Amino acid sequence: MDPAVLVEAIVEEMACPICMTFLREPVSIDCGHSFCQSCISGLWEVPGEFQNWGYTCPLCRAPVQPRNLRPNWQLANVVEKVRLLGLHPGTGLKGDVCEFHGEQLKMFCKEDGLVTCEACRQSPEHEAHSVVPMEDVAWEYKWKLHKALEHLRKEQEEAWKLEVGERKRAANWKIQVETRKQSIIWEFEKYQRLLQKKPPGQQLEVEAAAALASLEQEERETRQKLEMNHDALGQQNRVLWRLIAELEERSQRPIRWMLQGIQEALKRSKSWILQRPEPVSLELKTNCRVLGLREILKTYAADVRLDPDTAYSRLIVSEDRKCVHYGDTKQKLPDNPERFYRYNIVLGSQCISSGRHYWEVEVGDRSEWGLGVCKENVDRKEVVYLSPHYGFWVIRLRKGNEYRAGTDEYPLLSLPVPPRRVGVFLDYEAHDISFYNVTDNGSHIFTFAPLSLPVGAIIKSVGMMK
């Protein structure tokens, strides 16, 4: 065999099958093939919650285990020695000599992006082109490579942010689905508990099964769309990573190998545009709505009136103590022990320590509000969080469209119909409190259960306005 051909074949064996450049920190996998550690790790992204396929070798498709990656130090040493010879994959030994004229390649055609010899310069293909010595354009193209890499790295950062954002949205959506499933079960059980018997023909179980089946169908369809987005972003990230690796490797080559084909490489990098995935709506359409439940809840109607002595200084309570609104300025009010000092909160005057209680609150089209219950002995002067840990069980609207139960540690609530009127049902003995969207025919919003209530704990209704 021609020694030049043999050496060229050896050099090609030193290339990573994924990025097609010299192996960097080579690792071997179960089937025996070797790759750059970063290449194979990037290809085998840690499976997300939507990936259900196994790991395979990119070359032979044999099943492998990522945990069995083994560093190939001997191969790494060989690659480094070949690199010192000035050889590169795809160049061969005769790469410094023109294959047509046998002369040394030392010129560069700007129009074609090709390295040529002096004889090529006079040929019809190049006589009208700008052909200059390679050294004269080396720094110009090194700068172009630098700017191209700068652009691609920004795209890579944006792609990574998109992927992370999609994963976070998907994780939050999964929590919403599980919460909605649990709410369906709770609400039908509550209905049965309040009736104290099963309805004729087990109609309750039929309605619950239908609601759960509808939610599962919606979950399948949304998961499929999220998987497609996840796969598309992952594929773009892998292609982008390989393009960056190619330009980085090219920028480190000797001038001759850096310039050969550089126009095409720069063109591909310039034309790269990150394709953003189609937005997927994560609004859950399947709601928990138990027919007849609101009528039963109304039998436990409570006449909730507000206590002005607890109101924050910007809150103005009506004379009949049934309404509250947020004032433009702080009122000059006595700083009595009952009054909230830091938060826009007002409590109901009734103390609840037993029984079942239901009331409805008109929130209208306000952009921010909160309502629910709290323990009577919550701290009213210092900084607290509106969470069960601090004795608050509330739902809130923030920024006009962000519904949340409790604090930010709780997931966002999916409400297809914005509530203008909210129902609140507190079952003291069962230790739970539920919220309902009266505007949406009494659909269930959220349930806190079980409430951590010490024996004899006093509960008060709570309202927040802005």
C-alpha positions as CSV (number, residue, x, y, z in Angstrom):
1,M,0.0,0.0,0.0
2,D,1.2,3.5,-0.8
3,P,2.6,4.9,2.5
4,A,0.8,8.2,1.9
5,V,-2.5,6.4,1.6
6,L,-1.7,4.4,4.7
7,V,-0.8,7.4,6.8
8,E,-3.9,9.2,5.5
9,A,-6.0,6.2,6.7
10,I,-4.4,6.3,10.1
11,V,-5.1,10.0,10.4
12,E,-8.7,9.4,9.6
13,E,-8.9,6.8,12.4
14,M,-7.9,9.6,14.8
15,A,-11.1,11.5,13.9
16,C,-14.3,11.5,16.1
17,P,-17.2,10.0,14.1
18,I,-19.5,12.7,15.4
19,C,-17.6,16.0,15.0
20,M,-15.2,14.6,12.3
21,T,-12.2,16.4,13.9
22,F,-9.3,15.0,16.0
23,L,-10.6,13.1,19.1
24,R,-10.5,15.2,22.2
25,E,-10.4,13.3,25.6
26,P,-11.4,10.1,23.7
27,V,-13.6,7.6,25.5
28,S,-14.6,4.1,24.6
29,I,-18.2,2.7,24.9
30,D,-19.4,-0.9,25.4
31,C,-19.3,-1.8,21.7
32,G,-15.6,-0.7,21.4
33,H,-16.1,2.5,19.4
34,S,-14.4,5.7,20.5
35,F,-15.6,9.3,20.5
36,C,-14.8,12.7,22.0
37,Q,-16.2,12.6,25.6
38,S,-18.1,15.9,25.0
39,C,-19.5,14.7,21.7
40,I,-20.9,11.4,23.0
41,S,-22.2,13.1,26.2
42,G,-23.9,15.8,24.1
43,L,-25.5,13.2,21.9
44,W,-26.6,11.2,24.9
45,E,-28.4,13.9,26.8
46,V,-29.7,12.9,30.1
47,P,-33.2,11.6,29.2
48,G,-36.0,14.0,30.1
49,E,-39.3,13.0,31.5
50,F,-40.6,12.6,27.9
51,Q,-37.8,10.4,26.6
52,N,-38.4,6.6,26.8
53,W,-35.8,5.2,24.4
54,G,-32.5,3.6,25.4
55,Y,-28.9,4.5,24.6
56,T,-27.2,3.2,21.5
57,C,-23.9,3.6,19.7
58,P,-24.2,6.3,16.9
59,L,-22.2,4.0,14.6
60,C,-23.4,0.5,15.1
61,R,-26.6,1.1,17.0
62,A,-25.6,-1.5,19.7
63,P,-27.3,-0.9,23.1
64,V,-24.8,0.7,25.5
65,Q,-24.8,2.1,29.1
66,P,-23.6,5.7,29.5
67,R,-22.1,4.8,32.9
68,N,-19.6,2.5,31.2
69,L,-17.7,5.3,29.4
70,R,-14.0,4.5,29.7
71,P,-11.2,7.1,29.0
72,N,-8.9,5.9,26.3
73,W,-5.6,7.3,27.3
74,Q,-3.5,5.4,24.8
75,L,-5.6,6.6,21.9
76,A,-5.4,10.2,23.3
77,N,-1.5,10.0,23.3
78,V,-1.5,8.7,19.6
79,V,-3.9,11.5,18.6
80,E,-1.6,14.2,20.2
81,K,1.5,12.8,18.3
82,V,-0.3,12.8,15.0
83,R,-1.5,16.4,15.7
84,L,2.2,17.4,16.2
85,L,3.0,16.2,12.7
86,G,0.7,19.0,11.3
87,L,-1.7,16.5,9.8
88,H,-5.5,16.8,10.0
89,P,-8.3,14.4,9.1
90,G,-9.3,14.7,5.5
91,T,-6.0,16.3,4.4
92,G,-3.6,13.5,3.6
93,L,0.2,13.8,3.3
94,K,0.2,15.5,-0.1
95,G,-2.1,18.2,0.9
96,D,0.5,20.9,0.5
97,V,0.9,20.2,-3.3
98,C,-1.6,21.1,-6.0
99,E,-3.0,17.9,-7.5
100,F,-3.3,19.5,-10.9
101,H,0.1,21.3,-11.3
102,G,2.2,19.7,-8.6
103,E,3.3,23.1,-7.3
104,Q,3.2,24.2,-3.7
105,L,-0.1,25.6,-2.5
106,K,0.5,29.1,-1.2
107,M,-2.2,31.2,-2.8
108,F,-5.8,31.8,-1.7
109,C,-8.8,32.6,-4.0
110,K,-11.2,34.9,-2.1
111,E,-14.1,34.2,-4.4
112,D,-14.0,30.4,-4.2
113,G,-12.5,30.1,-0.8
114,L,-9.9,27.7,-2.1
115,V,-6.1,27.3,-1.6
116,T,-4.4,27.3,-4.9
117,C,-0.9,27.3,-6.5
118,E,0.7,30.0,-8.8
119,A,-0.3,28.0,-11.9
120,C,-3.9,27.9,-10.8
121,R,-3.9,31.6,-10.4
122,Q,-3.4,31.9,-14.2
123,S,-6.0,29.4,-15.1
124,P,-9.4,30.5,-16.6
125,E,-11.2,29.4,-13.4
126,H,-9.3,32.0,-11.3
127,E,-7.9,34.6,-13.7
128,A,-10.7,37.1,-12.9
129,H,-10.7,36.4,-9.2
130,S,-8.8,38.0,-6.3
131,V,-6.0,35.4,-5.6
132,V,-3.6,36.5,-2.9
133,P,-0.8,34.9,-0.8
134,M,-2.3,32.9,2.1
135,E,-0.3,34.9,4.7
136,D,-2.0,38.1,3.5
137,V,-5.5,37.0,4.4
138,A,-4.7,34.7,7.4
139,W,-5.6,37.3,10.1
140,E,-8.6,38.5,8.2
141,Y,-10.1,35.0,8.2
142,K,-9.0,34.2,11.8
143,W,-11.1,37.3,12.7
144,K,-14.0,36.1,10.7
145,L,-13.8,32.8,12.4
146,H,-13.7,34.6,15.8
147,K,-16.9,36.6,14.9
148,A,-18.6,33.5,13.6
149,L,-17.9,31.6,16.8
150,E,-19.1,34.6,18.8
151,H,-22.4,34.5,16.9
152,L,-22.8,30.7,17.3
153,R,-22.0,30.8,21.0
154,K,-24.7,33.4,21.5
155,E,-27.1,31.1,19.6
156,Q,-26.0,28.2,21.7
157,E,-26.7,30.1,24.9
158,E,-30.1,31.1,23.7
159,A,-30.8,27.5,22.6
160,W,-29.8,26.3,26.1
161,K,-32.0,28.8,27.8
162,L,-34.9,27.7,25.6
163,E,-34.4,24.1,26.4
164,V,-34.1,24.8,30.1
165,G,-37.2,27.0,30.0
166,E,-39.1,24.2,28.2
167,R,-38.1,21.7,30.8
168,K,-39.2,24.0,33.6
169,R,-42.6,24.7,31.9
170,A,-43.0,21.0,31.3
171,A,-42.2,20.1,35.0
172,N,-44.7,22.8,36.2
173,W,-47.3,21.4,33.8
174,K,-46.8,17.9,35.1
175,I,-47.4,19.2,38.7
176,Q,-50.6,20.9,37.4
177,V,-51.8,17.7,35.9
178,E,-51.2,15.7,39.1
179,T,-52.8,18.4,41.1
180,R,-55.9,18.4,38.8
181,K,-56.1,14.6,39.1
182,Q,-56.0,14.8,42.8
183,S,-58.6,17.6,42.9
184,I,-61.0,15.5,40.9
185,I,-60.7,12.6,43.3
186,W,-61.0,14.9,46.4
187,E,-64.0,16.8,45.1
188,F,-66.0,13.7,44.3
189,E,-65.1,12.2,47.7
190,K,-66.1,15.5,49.3
191,Y,-69.4,15.4,47.5
192,Q,-70.0,11.9,48.7
193,R,-69.0,12.8,52.3
194,L,-71.4,15.8,52.3
195,L,-74.2,13.6,51.0
196,Q,-73.3,11.0,53.5
197,K,-74.4,8.3,51.0
198,K,-73.7,7.2,47.5
199,P,-76.0,8.6,44.8
200,P,-78.3,6.1,43.0
201,G,-76.6,3.9,40.4
202,Q,-73.1,5.0,41.5
203,Q,-73.4,8.0,39.2
204,L,-70.7,9.8,41.2
205,E,-68.1,7.1,40.2
206,V,-69.2,7.4,36.6
207,E,-68.7,11.2,36.5
208,A,-65.3,10.9,38.2
209,A,-64.1,8.3,35.8
210,A,-65.2,10.4,32.8
211,A,-63.4,13.5,34.2
212,L,-60.2,11.5,34.8
213,A,-60.4,9.9,31.3
214,S,-60.8,13.3,29.7
215,L,-57.8,14.6,31.7
216,E,-55.6,11.6,30.7
217,Q,-56.5,12.2,27.0
218,E,-55.5,15.9,27.3
219,E,-52.3,14.9,29.1
220,R,-51.3,12.5,26.3
221,E,-51.9,15.0,23.5
222,T,-49.9,17.8,25.4
223,R,-47.1,15.4,26.3
224,Q,-46.7,14.5,22.6
225,K,-46.3,18.1,21.6
226,L,-43.8,18.7,24.4
227,E,-41.8,15.7,23.3
228,M,-41.6,17.0,19.8
229,N,-40.4,20.4,21.0
230,H,-37.9,18.8,23.3
231,D,-36.5,16.6,20.5
232,A,-36.3,19.5,18.0
233,L,-34.4,21.7,20.5
234,G,-32.1,18.8,21.4
235,Q,-31.3,18.1,17.7
236,Q,-30.6,21.8,17.1
237,N,-28.3,21.9,20.1
238,R,-26.4,18.9,18.8
239,V,-26.0,20.3,15.3
240,L,-25.0,23.7,16.8
241,W,-22.4,22.1,19.1
242,R,-20.8,20.2,16.2
243,L,-20.6,23.4,14.1
244,I,-18.9,25.3,16.9
245,A,-16.5,22.4,17.5
246,E,-15.7,22.4,13.7
247,L,-14.9,26.1,13.7
248,E,-12.9,26.0,16.9
249,E,-10.8,23.1,15.5
250,R,-10.4,25.0,12.1
251,S,-9.2,28.1,13.9
252,Q,-6.4,26.1,15.5
253,R,-5.1,24.6,12.2
254,P,-2.1,25.8,10.3
255,I,-2.9,28.5,7.8
256,R,-3.2,26.2,4.8
257,W,-5.7,23.9,6.4
258,M,-7.6,26.7,8.1
259,L,-8.3,28.5,4.8
260,Q,-9.2,25.4,2.7
261,G,-13.0,25.5,2.4
262,I,-13.4,28.3,4.9
263,Q,-16.0,30.2,2.8
264,E,-18.4,27.3,3.1
265,A,-17.8,26.9,6.8
266,L,-18.4,30.6,7.4
267,K,-21.5,30.6,5.2
268,R,-23.0,27.7,7.2
269,S,-22.3,29.6,10.5
270,K,-23.8,32.9,9.1
271,S,-27.0,31.2,7.9
272,W,-27.6,29.4,11.2
273,I,-30.9,30.6,12.7
274,L,-32.3,29.0,15.8
275,Q,-35.7,27.6,15.1
276,R,-37.9,28.3,18.1
277,P,-40.4,25.5,18.9
278,E,-44.1,26.0,18.3
279,P,-45.6,27.3,21.6
280,V,-47.6,24.7,23.4
281,S,-50.5,25.8,25.5
282,L,-50.3,24.3,29.0
283,E,-53.8,25.4,30.0
284,L,-55.7,22.4,31.3
285,K,-59.2,22.3,29.7
286,T,-60.5,19.4,31.8
287,N,-61.9,21.0,35.0
288,C,-63.2,19.4,38.1
289,R,-66.9,20.4,38.2
290,V,-69.2,18.3,40.4
291,L,-72.8,19.0,39.4
292,G,-74.9,19.9,42.4
293,L,-72.0,20.5,44.8
294,R,-72.4,24.3,45.0
295,E,-76.0,23.9,46.0
296,I,-74.9,21.6,48.9
297,L,-72.2,24.0,49.9
298,K,-74.7,26.9,50.1
299,T,-76.4,25.0,52.9
300,Y,-73.3,25.9,55.0
301,A,-73.4,29.6,54.0
302,A,-71.6,31.9,56.5
303,D,-72.2,35.6,56.8
304,V,-68.6,36.9,56.7
305,R,-68.0,40.5,57.8
306,L,-64.7,42.3,57.9
307,D,-63.0,43.6,60.9
308,P,-61.8,47.2,60.3
309,D,-59.5,47.0,63.3
310,T,-57.3,44.4,61.5
311,A,-57.2,46.3,58.1
312,Y,-53.9,47.5,56.7
313,S,-53.8,51.3,56.6
314,R,-54.3,51.5,52.8
315,L,-57.4,49.3,52.9
316,I,-60.8,51.0,53.3
317,V,-63.6,48.8,54.7
318,S,-67.2,49.8,53.8
319,E,-69.7,50.7,56.5
320,D,-71.6,47.4,56.3
321,R,-68.2,45.7,56.5
322,K,-68.9,43.6,53.4
323,C,-66.5,45.3,51.0
324,V,-62.9,46.6,51.0
325,H,-60.9,48.5,48.5
326,Y,-57.4,49.8,48.2
327,G,-56.9,53.5,48.9
328,D,-54.5,56.0,47.3
329,T,-52.9,57.0,50.6
330,K,-52.4,55.5,54.0
331,Q,-55.0,56.3,56.6
332,K,-54.1,57.6,60.0
333,L,-55.3,54.6,62.1
334,P,-54.3,53.5,65.6
335,D,-51.6,50.9,65.5
336,N,-53.5,48.4,67.6
337,P,-52.2,44.8,68.1
338,E,-54.8,43.4,65.7
339,R,-53.9,45.5,62.7
340,F,-51.6,44.3,59.9
341,Y,-48.6,46.6,59.6
342,R,-46.8,45.4,56.5
343,Y,-49.3,43.7,54.2
344,N,-52.6,44.6,52.5
345,I,-54.6,42.3,54.6
346,V,-57.9,42.4,56.4
347,L,-59.5,39.6,58.5
348,G,-63.1,38.6,58.9
349,S,-64.6,39.3,62.3
350,Q,-66.0,35.7,62.9
351,C,-63.9,33.2,64.7
352,I,-64.1,29.6,63.3
353,S,-63.2,26.7,65.5
354,S,-65.6,24.0,64.3
355,G,-68.1,23.0,61.6
356,R,-68.4,23.7,57.9
357,H,-68.5,27.1,56.4
358,Y,-69.0,28.4,52.9
359,W,-68.9,32.0,51.6
360,E,-68.4,33.7,48.2
361,V,-66.1,36.7,47.4
362,E,-66.6,39.1,44.6
363,V,-63.1,39.9,43.1
364,G,-64.4,41.5,39.9
365,D,-61.7,42.4,37.3
366,R,-59.0,43.5,39.8
367,S,-55.5,42.6,38.7
368,E,-54.3,41.6,42.1
369,W,-56.1,40.0,45.0
370,G,-55.9,37.2,47.6
371,L,-58.4,35.4,49.8
372,G,-58.7,32.4,52.1
373,V,-58.3,31.8,55.8
374,C,-55.5,32.1,58.4
375,K,-54.9,31.2,62.0
376,E,-56.1,33.9,64.4
377,N,-52.6,34.1,66.0
378,V,-50.6,34.9,62.8
379,D,-47.9,37.6,63.1
380,R,-49.4,40.9,62.0
381,K,-46.4,43.2,62.4
382,E,-43.4,41.4,61.0
383,V,-42.5,39.9,57.6
384,V,-44.3,36.6,57.0
385,Y,-45.0,34.5,53.9
386,L,-48.6,33.7,52.9
387,S,-48.0,29.9,53.2
388,P,-49.4,27.2,55.4
389,H,-46.1,27.2,57.3
390,Y,-47.0,30.7,58.6
391,G,-50.7,29.9,59.1
392,F,-52.1,31.2,55.8
393,W,-54.1,29.2,53.3
394,V,-54.9,31.5,50.4
395,I,-55.1,31.7,46.7
396,R,-53.8,34.8,44.9
397,L,-53.9,36.6,41.6
398,R,-50.8,38.6,40.7
399,K,-49.8,40.6,37.6
400,G,-53.2,40.2,36.1
401,N,-52.9,36.6,35.0
402,E,-50.8,34.7,37.5
403,Y,-52.9,32.5,39.7
404,R,-51.1,30.8,42.6
405,A,-52.0,28.8,45.7
406,G,-49.9,30.0,48.6
407,T,-46.4,31.3,47.9
408,D,-44.1,30.9,44.9
409,E,-43.2,27.4,46.1
410,Y,-46.6,26.3,45.0
411,P,-47.3,25.7,41.3
412,L,-49.2,28.2,39.1
413,L,-52.9,27.4,38.8
414,S,-54.5,26.7,35.4
415,L,-57.8,28.6,35.2
416,P,-59.3,28.7,31.7
417,V,-62.0,31.1,32.9
418,P,-60.8,34.1,35.0
419,P,-62.9,34.1,38.2
420,R,-64.9,37.2,39.0
421,R,-66.4,35.5,42.0
422,V,-64.7,32.9,44.2
423,G,-66.3,30.4,46.6
424,V,-64.5,29.3,49.7
425,F,-65.5,26.1,51.7
426,L,-63.8,25.4,55.0
427,D,-64.4,21.9,56.6
428,Y,-62.9,22.3,60.0
429,E,-63.4,18.7,61.1
430,A,-62.0,17.3,57.8
431,H,-59.1,19.8,58.0
432,D,-59.4,21.1,54.4
433,I,-60.3,24.3,52.6
434,S,-61.3,24.4,49.0
435,F,-61.8,27.2,46.5
436,Y,-64.2,27.3,43.6
437,N,-64.6,29.5,40.5
438,V,-68.3,30.5,40.7
439,T,-67.9,32.3,37.4
440,D,-67.1,29.0,35.8
441,N,-70.2,27.2,37.2
442,G,-68.4,26.3,40.4
443,S,-65.4,24.5,38.9
444,H,-62.8,23.5,41.5
445,I,-59.7,25.8,41.8
446,F,-57.6,24.3,44.6
447,T,-57.7,22.4,47.9
448,F,-55.4,22.7,50.8
449,A,-55.5,19.4,52.7
450,P,-54.8,18.5,55.4
451,L,-54.6,21.8,57.3
452,S,-52.2,21.7,60.2
453,L,-54.6,22.7,62.9
454,P,-53.8,22.2,66.5
455,V,-56.7,21.3,68.8
456,G,-58.8,24.4,69.5
457,A,-57.1,26.5,66.8
458,I,-59.1,29.6,65.8
459,I,-59.5,30.3,62.1
460,K,-60.4,33.6,60.4
461,S,-61.3,34.5,56.8
462,V,-58.6,36.6,55.2
463,G,-58.7,39.1,52.3
464,M,-56.0,40.9,50.3
465,M,-56.5,43.7,47.9
466,K,-54.5,46.0,45.7
